Every structure is written in structure tokens, then in C-alpha cells.
Amino acid sequence: MRKTYILLLAALCALPLAAEEKQGIDMENGVLGIADDRGFTLQSRDSRFIFKPYLFLQTRGQYNYYDDEGLDKAYNQDNVANSGFSVPYAILGFTGTTFGRLDYNLSINAAGSGGNVLQQGWVDYRLSPAARFRAGKFKTPFFHAYLTTLGETLFPCLPTSLTAPVIMPYSLNAVTPSIGMGFDLGFQFHGKMKLNRKPDSWMMGYEVGLWNGSGSSVNTATKTLSDDAHIPSLLYAGRLTFMPWGNMPATQGNSKMLKGRHMLFGVSGGINVESESESTNDTRLGLEWSMLYGRWYVAAEAYWMHVSFTQRQKIAENYNYWGAYGQVGYFFTKSLQAGFRYDFLDRNGSGRDGFLNMPAAVVNYYINKCNLKLSAMYQYTGRYGHKTQLDRDNDDLGLSTHAATLQLQYSF
């Protein structure tokens, strides 16, 4: 009897590769493929129960050189700062399916602190592919760059136009949101539906829901009712996508997916009611396009954020910020991918002249037999069109002029 159990367990562990050939790489959990051949997956014969433990690790060497503005030489402040080694992610987790309808994912980031230790934790109930409910901590439906599966991005670092805090008048510097939104706690209704019966069928996707709007570092309920709008002070957001060549996988280039074609058009938007310590209402809109065509990956995205203050702040001014990026990647071999990105940010608001432009280049080398990915990236931060030298100096405060990153990624 014991021998029978051992043989059954060995057969179950051998199933993922067959599942990948039938299904492709399922990236719904946002970390890595649930049915790929990294590590092992336990799966019932009818596929109603799937359990996959995983490990995801990124280690980086970083070099950042800053211009002289903002540095006080009297205190021996150096142009080189925030350099050395780091571990952005050290994730342990498990994901899978139960009863053929309920998907789940839990991931702990040991490199995080505070609420960021819980990187993800959610359950997703499937009435049908077109009607699903998700609750817990997961990615908000904004921006292609964030919604790409972790570790499947072309560049090791997200576009600065999404991550950098915006610049406001000096008296308001306590309010510095960024355009990008990442993980948050909430509830989402979502799904995908085919629009015809062709092999590369047209598909529509949607995501709509409510989140705390306080970001990934807060895992508790801290929100109130809005004094101005008289609704819960939450993040209200949604996203609509169209895929003319079948389902678009959440990757910016995978060495095991160098055939076929996929394309996505998307629009997203939302309002974060009484964000930034109940001081502002932040409205965001985004447009995205991405394509995988054989060895090529191409994408472009533009986004806009409107910041208005609540009545209690007694500030009548409104501020508008926008940014965009375009990037392209190509696999020269099954192991070597190179890419280029141009990133743009109107960081000081549309009311002032000047913007930041941030070209970047990357080379990725995949060691597929060991699940390793080595990435080397360089980015330059330039400034253009500012009315005064002071505006020029203030616009890139906190951002390095030259940034180099060498990252080693491992997944199991």
C-alpha cells in the first residue's frame, strides 16, 4: 500500500508539464505560472484540485549618481548614494485551485517590512470565465507595467513616471502621491469573454471593484466616510481590455513563449476618495497597448492624474500630472533578450513648464535549466523645457541622473 502511495505522488508531480502544453502558462497569481514546469505541482486527475508551492527571489546590485542640486557639500553629501546591494523580493508562497472553481494565492515577502510582508493574499471564486469574484490583497486594475506578472517584466525596474512622487508647491509637500498604484486590499468583480469562435478569438476583459486606497503597506481597515462626497473614502477603480488575438498573457517576454501572437488594448480609471491622509481626491486615467509577436514584445502606455484637495484643506488649486512610456524587446536567441524604453513624466504639473525624459536600455539572459534570469539595465534622467534653473533643479529631486542595475532572479 505504501508503494502505491509513493507511485501516485510521483505521477502527480509529473503532471505540470502536460498541463502547460494544454493550457499555456497561467499567470493569474501575479508571481509565476501556476501550471509551468518550475518546481512541482500537485494536481488531481480531474484538475479540480491544484496546489503549487513556490519561491521567488531577486537580488540586485545598484549604482545611483545624483547631480549637485539638493546636496549640501558642507555636510560631505556625496553624488553617489542609494548604491550597493539589495533584495527587493524574497517571496515564499503557494497558489492553486480547489473544487475546480476557487483559486487562491498567498505570498509572503521576507524582504518587506510592516504591511508589505504580506505581498498577496486572496481567493477568487469563478462562476464562469466571464464572472469571477476576488477578495483580499492583490493588484489594483491600473497600468500594464504593474499588472505584468512579477519577474516577467522586460526591465528589472518599473517606469519612473509611475513610481516617482509628484512635485507640488513647497507648502504642500506633505501631499506627494505617485501616479502608479500597486497592491491593495479590496474586492473585485472581473472576467473574460470570447466574442467569436475563431481559433484566435476576440476577447473582452474587465475588472471593477473597491479597495482601501491606502496601498500595500497597510493591512488594516482605517477608512472613513468622505465629508465632501458623503461616500466611503475608498478607491473606486475599473479596467476594460480588448484582445483581438486571444488571451494576452501577463508577460513582457518569456523565453518559453517565443511563438504565436497576442495583443491587448486597455483603458483604466478610478478615483481615490480622501487619499493622502484624507487631504486629497486623486483621479487617475490610463491607456495601454501591448503586443507579443513571436520573439518581439512591444508596448506603450499613457496616464494622467488629477489631484484636488478636500474642503477641510481650504485649498482651491487643482493639479494635473501625466506621463507615458514606450518599450520594445526582442529575443535574439532563446536565452538572450534586449530592450529599450523611453519614459516621460510631467512631474511638476501641467501648470509649469518642463518635464523629465528617461531613456533606458536592458539586456536579459535566461538560464532556463536553472530558472535563472540575469538582467543588466541603465537609465538616464534628463530634464527639458523648464522656465527657470530652480524649476529644473527641483524637478528631479530624489531621482538619480545615472542609474545602473544588475539583477539576478530565481524562481522555483
Rosetta blueprint (number, residue, H / E / L):
1 M L
2 R H
3 K H
4 T H
5 Y H
6 I H
7 L H
8 L H
9 L H
10 A H
11 A H
12 L H
13 C H
14 A L
15 L H
16 P H
17 L H
18 A H
19 A H
20 E H
21 E H
22 K H
23 Q H
24 G L
25 I L
26 D L
27 M L
28 E L
29 N L
30 G L
31 V L
32 L L
33 G L
34 I L
35 A L
36 D L
37 D L
38 R L
39 G L
40 F L
41 T L
42 L E
43 Q E
44 S L
45 R L
46 D L
47 S L
48 R L
49 F L
50 I E
51 F E
52 K E
53 P E
54 Y E
55 L E
56 F E
57 L E
58 Q E
59 T E
60 R E
61 G E
62 Q E
63 Y E
64 N E
65 Y E
66 Y L
67 D L
68 D L
69 E L
70 G L
71 L L
72 D L
73 K H
74 A H
75 Y H
76 N L
77 Q L
78 D L
79 N L
80 V E
81 A L
82 N L
83 S L
84 G E
85 F E
86 S E
87 V E
88 P E
89 Y E
90 A E
91 I E
92 L E
93 G E
94 F E
95 T E
96 G E
97 T E
98 T E
99 F L
100 G L
101 R L
102 L E
103 D E
104 Y E
105 N E
106 L E
107 S E
108 I E
109 N E
110 A L
111 A L
112 G L
113 S L
114 G H
115 G H
116 N H
117 V H
118 L E
119 Q E
120 Q E
121 G E
122 W E
123 V E
124 D E
125 Y E
126 R E
127 L E
128 S E
129 P L
130 A L
131 A E
132 R E
133 F E
134 R E
135 A E
136 G E
137 K E
138 F E
139 K E
140 T L
141 P L
142 F L
143 F L
144 H H
145 A H
146 Y H
147 L H
148 T L
149 T L
150 L L
151 G L
152 E L
153 T L
154 L L
155 F L
156 P L
157 C L
158 L L
159 P L
160 T H
161 S H
162 L H
163 T H
164 A L
165 P L
166 V L
167 I L
168 M L
169 P L
170 Y H
171 S H
172 L H
173 N L
174 A L
175 V L
176 T L
177 P L
178 S L
179 I L
180 G L
181 M L
182 G L
183 F E
184 D E
185 L E
186 G E
187 F E
188 Q E
189 F E
190 H E
191 G E
192 K E
193 M E
194 K E
195 L L
196 N L
197 R L
198 K L
199 P L
200 D L
201 S L
202 W L
203 M E
204 M E
205 G E
206 Y E
207 E E
208 V E
209 G E
210 L E
211 W E
212 N L
213 G L
214 S L
215 G L
216 S L
217 S L
218 V L
219 N L
220 T L
221 A L
222 T L
223 K L
224 T L
225 L E
226 S L
227 D L
228 D L
229 A L
230 H L
231 I L
232 P E
233 S L
234 L L
235 L E
236 Y E
237 A E
238 G E
239 R E
240 L E
241 T E
242 F E
243 M E
244 P L
245 W L
246 G L
247 N L
248 M L
249 P L
250 A L
251 T L
252 Q L
253 G L
254 N L
255 S L
256 K L
257 M L
258 L L
259 K L
260 G L
261 R E
262 H E
263 M E
264 L E
265 F E
266 G E
267 V E
268 S E
269 G E
270 G E
271 I E
272 N E
273 V E
274 E E
275 S H
276 E H
277 S H
278 E H
279 S L
280 T E
281 N E
282 D E
283 T E
284 R E
285 L E
286 G E
287 L E
288 E E
289 W E
290 S E
291 M E
292 L E
293 Y E
294 G L
295 R L
296 W E
297 Y E
298 V E
299 A E
300 A E
301 E E
302 A E
303 Y E
304 W E
305 M E
306 H E
307 V E
308 S E
309 F E
310 T L
311 Q H
312 R H
313 Q H
314 K L
315 I L
316 A L
317 E L
318 N E
319 Y E
320 N E
321 Y E
322 W E
323 G E
324 A E
325 Y E
326 G E
327 Q E
328 V E
329 G E
330 Y E
331 F E
332 F L
333 T L
334 K L
335 S L
336 L E
337 Q E
338 A E
339 G E
340 F E
341 R E
342 Y E
343 D E
344 F E
345 L E
346 D E
347 R L
348 N L
349 G L
350 S L
351 G L
352 R L
353 D L
354 G L
355 F E
356 L E
357 N E
358 M E
359 P E
360 A E
361 A E
362 V E
363 V E
364 N E
365 Y E
366 Y E
367 I E
368 N H
369 K H
370 C H
371 N L
372 L E
373 K E
374 L E
375 S E
376 A E
377 M E
378 Y E
379 Q E
380 Y E
381 T L
382 G E
383 R E
384 Y E
385 G L
386 H L
387 K L
388 T L
389 Q H
390 L H
391 D H
392 R H
393 D H
394 N H
395 D H
396 D L
397 L L
398 G L
399 L L
400 S L
401 T L
402 H E
403 A E
404 A E
405 T E
406 L E
407 Q E
408 L E
409 Q E
410 Y E
411 S E
412 F L
